[in-house]
Amino acid sequence: MPVVNRKEGESFDSLVRRFNKTIQRSGRTTEVKRRRFLERPDSPLKSKRKALRRDRINRQLEYLRKIDQYDDVMDASSRRKIISKIR
């Protein structure tokens, strides 16, 4: 932990400001933020299922592009319906 000593005649606000600068320079805040939102990796089976579902959806949307009905699907509600049917 960085240490900041108070200089003679220094106000509390400037001391806090100097302390915050030293903390930012040390990189502790970026490390804490990175660790805060770190997600655990999925199990191999779960990631495989996600990939298969993503592939199925992409194949269906590619098929709709080929038969020229993709623009009709781009409406969010109808796209959700198609994706729910693919599951």
C-alpha positions in Angstrom: 0.0 0.0 0.0 1.5 3.4 -1.0 2.2 5.7 1.9 1.8 9.4 1.7 3.1 11.6 4.5 1.5 15.0 5.2 3.6 18.0 4.4 3.8 20.9 6.7 0.9 23.3 6.1 -0.7 21.0 3.6 -4.5 20.9 3.6 -6.4 17.6 4.0 -7.9 17.9 0.5 -4.5 18.1 -1.2 -3.2 15.2 0.9 -6.2 13.1 -0.2 -5.6 14.2 -3.8 -1.9 13.2 -3.6 -2.8 9.9 -2.1 -5.3 9.2 -4.9 -2.7 10.0 -7.5 -0.2 7.6 -5.9 -2.8 4.9 -5.8 -3.6 5.4 -9.5 0.1 5.3 -10.4 0.6 2.1 -8.6 -2.1 0.4 -10.7 -4.1 -0.9 -7.8 -7.4 0.5 -9.0 -7.1 -1.1 -12.4 -6.2 -4.4 -10.9 -9.1 -4.3 -8.5 -11.6 -3.4 -11.3 -10.2 -6.2 -13.4 -10.6 -8.8 -10.6 -14.0 -7.5 -9.6 -15.6 -8.4 -12.9 -13.7 -11.5 -13.6 -16.0 -14.4 -14.6 -15.2 -18.0 -14.1 -14.8 -20.0 -17.3 -17.7 -22.2 -18.3 -17.5 -25.9 -18.0 -16.4 -27.6 -21.3 -19.9 -29.1 -21.8 -21.6 -25.7 -21.2 -19.3 -23.9 -23.6 -19.8 -26.6 -26.2 -23.6 -26.3 -25.9 -23.4 -22.5 -26.3 -21.3 -22.9 -29.4 -23.7 -25.4 -30.9 -26.7 -23.2 -30.3 -24.8 -20.2 -31.7 -23.9 -22.2 -34.8 -27.6 -23.4 -35.2 -28.9 -19.8 -35.0 -26.2 -18.6 -37.5 -27.1 -21.3 -40.0 -30.8 -20.5 -39.7 -30.2 -16.8 -40.2 -27.8 -17.5 -43.2 -30.6 -19.7 -44.7 -33.0 -16.8 -44.3 -30.5 -14.5 -46.1 -30.3 -16.9 -49.0 -34.0 -17.1 -49.4 -34.2 -13.3 -49.1 -36.4 -13.2 -45.9 -33.7 -11.9 -43.6 -35.0 -8.3 -43.6 -38.3 -9.5 -42.4 -36.6 -11.2 -39.4 -34.5 -8.2 -38.4 -37.5 -6.9 -36.4 -36.5 -7.7 -32.8 -39.7 -9.5 -31.9 -39.8 -11.8 -34.9 -36.0 -12.5 -34.6 -36.7 -13.6 -31.0 -39.4 -15.9 -32.2 -37.2 -17.5 -34.8 -34.4 -18.0 -32.3 -36.8 -19.5 -29.8 -38.0 -22.0 -32.4 -34.4 -23.0 -33.2 -33.6 -24.0 -29.6 
